Amino acid sequence: MSFKVVHCGTGNVGSFALRQIIDHPDLELVGRYLSTPEKVACDSGEVVSMDPVGVTATDNWADLVALTADRLTYFGNTV
């Protein structure tokens, strides 16, 4: 059984987590949230120096909720 995952945050720890999600056979990255406008629409794999995975970032929560993911990983700022 695989889980659809939306990922948030690509700082030091978030980037590590994103690589693990992309590489894990039981996880399917379906969306990624970013609050940095310059990084929106960048491929999630390329952001962490991996091959493209076909999942681009968005800054629109409604788009991510519509994906009906099974899991959300959050590695963003807590402030």
TORKOL-4160 file (C-alpha; in steps of 0.2 Angstrom, whole numbers, padded with zeros to 4 digits, m for minus):
79
<pt num="1" X="0000" Y="0000" Z="0000"/>
<pt num="2" X="0007" Y="0017" Z="m0004"/>
<pt num="3" X="0003" Y="0034" Z="0003"/>
<pt num="4" X="0000" Y="0050" Z="m0006"/>
<pt num="5" X="0010" Y="0064" Z="0002"/>
<pt num="6" X="0010" Y="0083" Z="0001"/>
<pt num="7" X="0026" Y="0090" Z="0007"/>
<pt num="8" X="0029" Y="0107" Z="0015"/>
<pt num="9" X="0046" Y="0115" Z="0017"/>
<pt num="10" X="0063" Y="0113" Z="0009"/>
<pt num="11" X="0076" Y="0120" Z="0021"/>
<pt num="12" X="0090" Y="0109" Z="0028"/>
<pt num="13" X="0078" Y="0096" Z="0036"/>
<pt num="14" X="0064" Y="0098" Z="0024"/>
<pt num="15" X="0075" Y="0095" Z="0009"/>
<pt num="16" X="0082" Y="0079" Z="0017"/>
<pt num="17" X="0064" Y="0073" Z="0020"/>
<pt num="18" X="0059" Y="0077" Z="0003"/>
<pt num="19" X="0073" Y="0066" Z="m0004"/>
<pt num="20" X="0067" Y="0052" Z="0007"/>
<pt num="21" X="0049" Y="0054" Z="0001"/>
<pt num="22" X="0054" Y="0053" Z="m0017"/>
<pt num="23" X="0065" Y="0038" Z="m0014"/>
<pt num="24" X="0053" Y="0028" Z="m0003"/>
<pt num="25" X="0043" Y="0014" Z="m0013"/>
<pt num="26" X="0028" Y="0016" Z="m0002"/>
<pt num="27" X="0026" Y="0035" Z="m0003"/>
<pt num="28" X="0020" Y="0044" Z="m0018"/>
<pt num="29" X="0024" Y="0063" Z="m0019"/>
<pt num="30" X="0008" Y="0071" Z="m0026"/>
<pt num="31" X="0011" Y="0089" Z="m0020"/>
<pt num="32" X="0023" Y="0102" Z="m0013"/>
<pt num="33" X="0019" Y="0118" Z="m0004"/>
<pt num="34" X="0031" Y="0133" Z="m0005"/>
<pt num="35" X="0029" Y="0151" Z="0002"/>
<pt num="36" X="0044" Y="0157" Z="m0008"/>
<pt num="37" X="0037" Y="0164" Z="m0025"/>
<pt num="38" X="0053" Y="0161" Z="m0034"/>
<pt num="39" X="0052" Y="0143" Z="m0031"/>
<pt num="40" X="0034" Y="0140" Z="m0035"/>
<pt num="41" X="0032" Y="0129" Z="m0051"/>
<pt num="42" X="0050" Y="0121" Z="m0049"/>
<pt num="43" X="0051" Y="0102" Z="m0050"/>
<pt num="44" X="0052" Y="0094" Z="m0033"/>
<pt num="45" X="0066" Y="0082" Z="m0038"/>
<pt num="46" X="0076" Y="0096" Z="m0046"/>
<pt num="47" X="0075" Y="0107" Z="m0030"/>
<pt num="48" X="0084" Y="0094" Z="m0020"/>
<pt num="49" X="0097" Y="0090" Z="m0034"/>
<pt num="50" X="0088" Y="0074" Z="m0040"/>
<pt num="51" X="0080" Y="0069" Z="m0057"/>
<pt num="52" X="0064" Y="0078" Z="m0061"/>
<pt num="53" X="0049" Y="0069" Z="m0053"/>
<pt num="54" X="0035" Y="0078" Z="m0062"/>
<pt num="55" X="0028" Y="0086" Z="m0046"/>
<pt num="56" X="0029" Y="0105" Z="m0045"/>
<pt num="57" X="0027" Y="0116" Z="m0030"/>
<pt num="58" X="0012" Y="0128" Z="m0027"/>
<pt num="59" X="0008" Y="0142" Z="m0015"/>
<pt num="60" X="m0011" Y="0138" Z="m0016"/>
<pt num="61" X="m0017" Y="0127" Z="m0001"/>
<pt num="62" X="m0034" Y="0124" Z="m0010"/>
<pt num="63" X="m0024" Y="0115" Z="m0024"/>
<pt num="64" X="m0015" Y="0104" Z="m0012"/>
<pt num="65" X="m0031" Y="0100" Z="m0002"/>
<pt num="66" X="m0039" Y="0095" Z="m0019"/>
<pt num="67" X="m0026" Y="0081" Z="m0021"/>
<pt num="68" X="m0034" Y="0072" Z="m0006"/>
<pt num="69" X="m0017" Y="0066" Z="0000"/>
<pt num="70" X="m0015" Y="0053" Z="0014"/>
<pt num="71" X="m0001" Y="0062" Z="0023"/>
<pt num="72" X="0006" Y="0079" Z="0025"/>
<pt num="73" X="0024" Y="0082" Z="0030"/>
<pt num="74" X="0028" Y="0099" Z="0037"/>
<pt num="75" X="0046" Y="0106" Z="0039"/>
<pt num="76" X="0042" Y="0124" Z="0038"/>
<pt num="77" X="0045" Y="0139" Z="0049"/>
<pt num="78" X="0036" Y="0138" Z="0066"/>
<pt num="79" X="0035" Y="0156" Z="0068"/>
